[in-house]
Amino acid sequence: MTLTFTRLLRRIAMVVVVAGLLTGALPGGPATADPSEEVPEFSLSVSPARIVVPTGQLGDRTQLRVRNRGSKPVEVVVQRTDLAAAPDGSARFPEHAPYSAKDWITATPERAVIPPGQEQLLSVSVQLPEDFEPGDHHAALVVMVPAPEQPGTVRVNRGIGVPVYVQAPGVVDRTVVLEDFQGPRFAVFGPIQFQARLRHTGTVHRDFRGPDQLQIKVGDRSVPVPELTLLREATREVVVDWPDPPLWCICRATLAVPGPDGHVQQRTVEVTIIPLHLIGAGLVILAAAGGYQVIRRRRRRLTLTRGERPVLQAG
């Protein structure tokens, strides 16, 4: 069997496309609903998920809605605590944190019993001290459900933390620095993972949510960065998955972070995607097909050779 180089490339391309279709995700069937509709004994929700108090609303009161979605009454206790952010964005509640607003916040009532299916409104107010530093100060209200006291057992309290951002009067600076942006230089298939590091250098927290959500631009595509909030002087490590990159490409991915003054910071990485697994599968299939053709031709020649008969000529 003889194949020209052009025909070989065409066969490889056909096999790669077929293999790509075969390895693609198949559509799933309809989701199966949970037949159980029993109301759990404990289910608590708190809204809003965070409280932001800008300078112009320091004298206002904010309502915090606590709803008991369980089947039994719950007793809630509201606690105040310091708030800090881990590099991955998760909230931490240390004993002492910089720019604390814990002592500025009051929530009433601090204790309440909520019947099943009912809700309790908490009134949250902020009182600044006489001497304060301008800019953001943070705290958290933790709506706690204490575990019942039982001798000889370990008590596990359950609760929901609500961040509170208080903006004390002064200079408003929301500057965020894009310190790093990385991605793999070479990939065989998706998803492609990018990493970025952002550092807050201003005085007031910065939201990248809704219309301000960050996007990674790859050609004519946009890969959304998870919505995030950077606290004052916090550093955030962000991981972004690009779930559906093309089968092969030399892609340039750019992350741009606009500054409050209109200046845009951006970094670019180049990712080369080559589907070696599909090319290898195509070569294996071509080799198997070629071997089959060779064996088939040899068998045909052997059959013809065995079927010949000698021809006798008269002398």
C-alpha positions in Angstrom: 0.0 0.0 0.0 1.5 3.3 -1.1 0.3 6.7 0.3 1.5 10.1 -0.8 2.4 12.5 1.9 -0.7 14.7 1.1 -3.1 11.8 1.3 -1.5 10.7 4.6 -2.1 14.2 6.1 -5.7 14.1 4.9 -6.3 10.7 6.5 -4.8 11.9 9.8 -7.0 15.0 9.7 -10.1 12.9 9.1 -9.2 10.5 11.9 -8.4 13.4 14.3 -11.8 15.0 13.6 -13.7 11.7 14.1 -11.8 11.0 17.3 -12.5 14.5 18.5 -16.2 14.0 17.9 -16.1 10.6 19.7 -14.3 12.0 22.7 -16.6 15.0 23.0 -19.1 15.4 25.8 -22.5 13.7 25.1 -25.6 15.5 26.1 -27.1 14.2 29.3 -30.6 13.3 29.9 -33.1 15.3 32.0 -32.1 15.7 35.6 -33.9 13.4 38.0 -35.8 15.3 40.7 -35.3 14.3 44.3 -38.4 12.4 45.3 -38.0 13.5 48.9 -39.6 16.8 49.7 -39.3 16.6 53.4 -38.3 19.8 55.2 -35.0 19.5 57.0 -34.9 20.1 60.7 -32.3 22.8 60.4 -32.2 25.3 57.5 -31.2 28.9 58.0 -30.8 31.8 55.5 -29.6 35.3 55.9 -30.0 38.2 53.5 -28.4 40.4 52.3 -25.2 38.3 52.0 -23.1 41.4 52.8 -23.6 44.9 54.1 -21.8 47.9 52.6 -22.1 51.2 54.5 -20.7 54.1 52.5 -19.8 57.5 54.0 -23.2 59.0 53.1 -25.2 56.3 54.8 -23.3 56.1 58.2 -26.4 57.3 60.1 -28.8 54.9 58.4 -30.0 51.6 59.7 -29.8 48.4 57.6 -32.1 45.5 57.9 -30.7 42.0 58.1 -33.3 39.3 57.3 -32.9 35.9 59.1 -35.3 33.2 57.9 -35.8 29.8 59.5 -36.5 27.3 56.7 -36.3 24.3 58.9 -39.1 22.3 60.6 -38.1 23.2 64.2 -37.7 26.5 66.0 -34.2 27.9 66.3 -32.6 30.3 68.7 -30.2 32.6 67.0 -27.5 34.7 68.7 -25.8 37.6 66.8 -22.1 38.0 67.4 -19.6 40.5 66.1 -16.1 39.5 65.0 -13.1 40.8 63.1 -12.9 40.0 59.4 -10.0 39.2 57.1 -9.7 37.5 53.7 -7.4 34.6 52.8 -5.5 34.6 49.5 -8.1 32.3 48.0 -10.9 34.7 48.9 -12.4 32.7 51.8 -13.3 34.7 54.9 -11.4 34.4 58.1 -12.5 35.6 61.5 -9.3 36.2 63.5 -9.2 37.6 67.0 -7.5 40.8 65.8 -7.5 42.2 62.2 -6.3 45.5 60.8 -8.9 48.1 60.1 -11.4 46.5 62.4 -15.0 47.9 62.6 -16.1 45.3 65.1 -16.7 47.8 67.9 -18.5 50.2 65.6 -21.4 47.9 64.7 -24.6 47.2 66.7 -27.3 44.6 65.7 -30.6 44.4 67.5 -32.0 42.2 68.8 -28.9 40.2 69.6 -30.9 37.1 70.5 -34.2 35.7 69.1 -36.2 32.5 68.7 -37.5 32.0 65.2 -40.4 29.6 64.6 -40.4 27.3 61.6 -41.1 29.1 58.3 -40.8 32.5 60.0 -38.2 35.3 59.8 -36.6 37.8 62.1 -35.5 41.3 61.1 -32.3 42.6 62.7 -31.5 46.3 62.7 -27.8 47.0 62.0 -26.3 50.4 62.7 -22.8 51.9 62.7 -21.4 54.5 65.1 -17.9 55.8 64.3 -15.6 56.7 67.2 -14.3 60.3 67.6 -10.8 59.3 66.4 -10.8 57.1 63.3 -8.6 56.4 60.3 -10.2 57.3 56.9 -11.1 54.5 54.5 -12.6 51.1 54.7 -13.0 49.2 58.0 -14.3 45.6 58.2 -16.1 43.3 60.5 -18.6 40.4 60.3 -21.9 39.7 62.0 -22.2 36.0 62.7 -25.8 34.7 63.1 -25.1 31.8 65.4 -27.3 28.9 66.4 -25.8 27.5 69.6 -25.8 23.7 70.0 -27.9 22.4 72.9 -25.9 21.5 76.0 -25.6 17.7 76.5 -23.2 16.3 79.1 -20.4 14.2 77.7 -20.8 15.3 74.1 -19.0 17.7 71.7 -21.0 20.9 71.0 -21.0 22.1 67.4 -22.4 25.6 66.8 -23.8 26.5 63.4 -23.8 30.0 62.0 -23.7 32.3 58.9 -21.2 35.1 58.7 -22.2 38.4 57.0 -19.3 40.8 56.0 -19.8 44.4 56.9 -17.8 47.1 55.1 -17.8 50.5 56.7 -16.3 53.5 54.8 -15.1 56.1 57.1 -14.9 59.7 55.7 -11.7 60.5 53.8 -9.8 59.9 50.6 -11.4 57.2 48.5 -8.7 55.1 46.6 -9.7 51.8 45.0 -6.5 51.0 43.3 -5.8 47.3 42.6 -2.4 46.1 41.1 -2.2 43.2 38.7 1.0 41.6 40.1 1.0 38.4 38.0 -0.9 36.5 35.3 0.2 33.0 34.2 -1.0 30.1 32.1 0.4 26.9 30.6 2.7 27.4 27.6 1.7 24.1 26.2 -1.5 22.0 26.5 -2.9 18.9 24.9 -6.6 19.5 25.7 -8.8 21.6 27.9 -9.7 22.9 30.3 -6.9 25.4 30.4 -6.2 26.9 33.8 -5.0 30.5 34.3 -3.7 32.0 37.6 -3.7 35.7 38.5 -2.6 37.6 41.6 -4.2 40.9 42.5 -3.2 43.3 45.3 -5.3 46.1 46.8 -3.2 49.2 47.5 -6.0 51.7 48.1 -8.1 52.7 51.0 -11.6 51.4 50.0 -12.5 47.9 48.9 -12.8 47.1 45.2 -15.6 45.0 43.7 -15.2 43.1 40.4 -18.8 42.1 40.0 -21.6 42.5 37.6 -20.6 44.9 34.8 -17.2 45.3 36.4 -16.4 41.6 36.4 -13.0 40.9 35.0 -12.6 39.0 31.7 -9.7 37.1 30.1 -9.7 37.8 26.4 -8.6 35.0 24.1 -9.0 36.1 20.5 -12.7 36.8 20.0 -13.6 34.8 23.2 -14.0 36.0 26.8 -13.3 33.8 29.8 -15.0 35.3 32.9 -13.1 35.6 36.1 -15.1 34.6 39.2 -16.7 37.6 40.8 -14.6 38.9 43.7 -14.1 41.6 46.2 -10.7 42.8 47.4 -10.5 44.2 50.9 -8.3 47.0 51.9 -4.6 46.0 51.5 -5.6 42.4 50.7 -3.9 40.1 48.2 -6.0 37.7 46.1 -4.9 34.6 44.2 -7.4 33.8 41.4 -7.7 30.6 39.5 -9.7 30.7 36.2 -10.7 27.6 34.1 -11.2 27.9 30.4 -13.4 24.9 29.9 -13.8 24.9 26.1 -10.7 25.9 24.2 -10.3 25.1 20.5 -9.0 21.7 19.4 -5.7 23.3 18.4 -4.4 26.9 18.4 -1.6 29.3 19.4 -3.7 31.4 21.7 -2.8 34.8 23.3 -4.7 35.3 26.5 -4.9 38.8 28.0 -6.1 39.9 31.4 -6.8 43.7 31.8 -7.6 45.4 35.1 -8.9 49.0 34.7 -7.8 51.4 37.4 -10.0 54.0 39.1 -8.1 56.8 37.1 -8.8 55.1 33.7 -5.4 53.6 33.4 -5.5 49.9 32.4 -3.0 47.3 33.5 -2.8 44.2 31.4 -0.6 41.1 31.1 -0.6 38.5 28.2 0.4 34.8 28.1 0.7 32.6 25.1 -0.7 29.0 25.2 -0.1 26.5 22.4 -2.7 23.7 22.2 -1.8 20.6 20.1 -4.1 17.5 20.5 -1.2 15.0 20.6 -3.6 12.3 22.0 -5.9 12.6 19.0 -3.0 12.7 16.5 -1.5 9.6 18.2 -4.9 7.9 18.0 -5.1 8.8 14.3 -1.7 7.4 13.6 -2.5 4.1 15.4 -5.8 3.8 13.4 -3.9 4.5 10.2 -1.2 1.9 11.1 -3.9 -0.7 11.9 -5.7 0.1 8.6 -2.5 -0.1 6.6 -1.6 -3.4 8.3 -5.0 -4.8 7.5 -4.6 -3.9 3.8 -1.2 -5.5 3.6 -2.5 -8.8 5.2 -5.5 -8.7 2.9 -3.3 -8.4 -0.2 -1.0 -11.1 0.9 -3.9 -13.5 1.4 -5.3 -12.7 -2.0 -1.9 -13.4 -3.7 -1.5 -16.6 -1.8 -5.0 -17.7 -2.8 -4.3 -16.9 -6.5 -0.9 -18.8 -6.3 -2.5 -21.9 -4.8 -5.3 -21.8 -7.5 -2.9 -22.1 -10.5 -2.9 -25.3 -12.6 -0.1 -26.5 -14.9 -0.8 -26.3 -18.6 0.2 -29.5 -20.6 1.4 -29.1 -24.2 1.4 -31.8 -26.8 4.8 -32.8 -28.2 
